Amino acid sequence: MSFQADLAAFQLKVLHRQRLIHAEVSNELRRSVVRGSGLTGSPGQPVQTGNLAGSWNLTFPEVLLSELLTNVVYAPPIEEGMGKGGKLTLRSQVGGFHSVKLTRAGFPNIVKHVMGKVK
């Protein structure tokens, strides 16, 4: 094999690994927001009906770009733990407030974890 062929093969291998890492980091971010994570300290979404937890949609609109979105109107008050009447009371046995915020803060831990897993 020539040097150019070796370089091209290496480039393909790097691109493939980069995409695997991106996909796994994105999936781990979704898991952290929805179900909680020891990597981020996120409690996950509180669940009474499952509507909010089930509404988080992970999409990949471009290569190496992902979006995690929800269209549930009460997601921001749940995230902040504050409603129109003041502080919210958590009634769910699972989950809690600030899942997105804690997931963002724990992002480096997610990347480190995924980098150790993906070969």
MOKA-V88789 format. One record per residue. N is the residue number from 0. SS is DSSP state (@ for helix, = for strand, . for the rest). PHI is phi in whole degrees, -180 to 180 (999 if undefined). D_CENTER is the distance of its C-alpha to the mean C-alpha in Angstrom with 1 decimal. Layout:
# MOKA-V88789
N:SS:PHI:D_CENTER
N:SS:PHI:D_CENTER
This chain:
# MOKA-V88789
0:.:999:40.8
1:.:-82:41.1
2:@:-60:39.1
3:@:-63:37.6
4:@:-67:36.6
5:@:-61:35.0
6:@:-65:33.1
7:@:-64:32.0
8:@:-65:30.8
9:@:-64:28.9
10:@:-61:27.2
11:@:-63:26.1
12:@:-64:24.8
13:@:-65:22.8
14:@:-61:21.3
15:@:-63:20.4
16:@:-65:18.7
17:@:-59:16.8
18:@:-68:15.5
19:@:-62:14.7
20:@:-63:12.7
21:@:-59:10.8
22:@:-64:10.1
23:@:-70:9.2
24:@:-62:6.9
25:@:-61:5.1
26:@:-65:5.6
27:@:-68:4.9
28:@:-61:1.3
29:@:-62:3.2
30:@:-58:5.7
31:@:-62:5.6
32:@:-67:5.9
33:@:-81:8.2
34:@:-107:10.1
35:.:96:9.8
36:.:-158:9.8
37:.:-71:12.9
38:.:-71:11.2
39:.:-112:10.1
40:.:82:12.6
41:.:-69:10.5
42:.:-82:12.8
43:.:83:10.7
44:=:-79:12.4
45:.:-67:16.2
46:.:-124:17.8
47:.:-111:21.3
48:.:-109:21.3
49:.:88:17.7
50:@:-61:17.7
51:@:-66:14.9
52:@:-60:12.6
53:@:-79:13.7
54:@:-89:13.4
55:.:-72:9.8
56:=:-115:10.2
57:=:-98:8.3
58:=:-126:11.2
59:=:-125:12.5
60:=:-68:15.5
61:=:-145:16.7
62:.:-61:16.7
63:.:61:14.1
64:=:-134:12.6
65:=:-134:9.6
66:=:-132:9.1
67:=:-117:7.0
68:=:-133:10.2
69:.:-134:12.4
70:.:-108:16.2
71:.:-75:17.1
72:.:-66:19.6
73:.:-94:19.2
74:@:-62:15.5
75:@:-60:16.5
76:@:-62:19.2
77:@:-65:17.1
78:@:-60:14.5
79:@:-83:17.6
80:.:73:19.8
81:=:-132:22.5
82:=:-118:24.4
83:.:-61:27.6
84:.:-91:29.6
85:=:112:27.9
86:=:-62:25.7
87:.:-83:24.1
88:.:-102:25.0
89:.:-79:22.4
90:.:-106:24.0
91:.:-81:21.4
92:.:-78:21.8
93:.:-125:18.1
94:.:77:15.2
95:=:-178:15.9
96:.:-92:15.5
97:.:69:13.3
98:@:-63:9.9
99:@:-69:8.3
100:@:-60:11.0
101:@:-69:10.6
102:@:-65:6.9
103:@:-61:8.3
104:@:-65:11.4
105:.:-90:10.0
106:@:-52:8.4
107:@:-59:11.7
108:@:-67:11.7
109:@:-64:8.7
110:@:-62:10.6
111:@:-61:13.8
112:@:-61:12.9
113:@:-66:12.0
114:@:-61:15.1
115:@:-75:17.2
116:@:-91:16.3
117:.:-81:16.6
118:.:-107:20.3
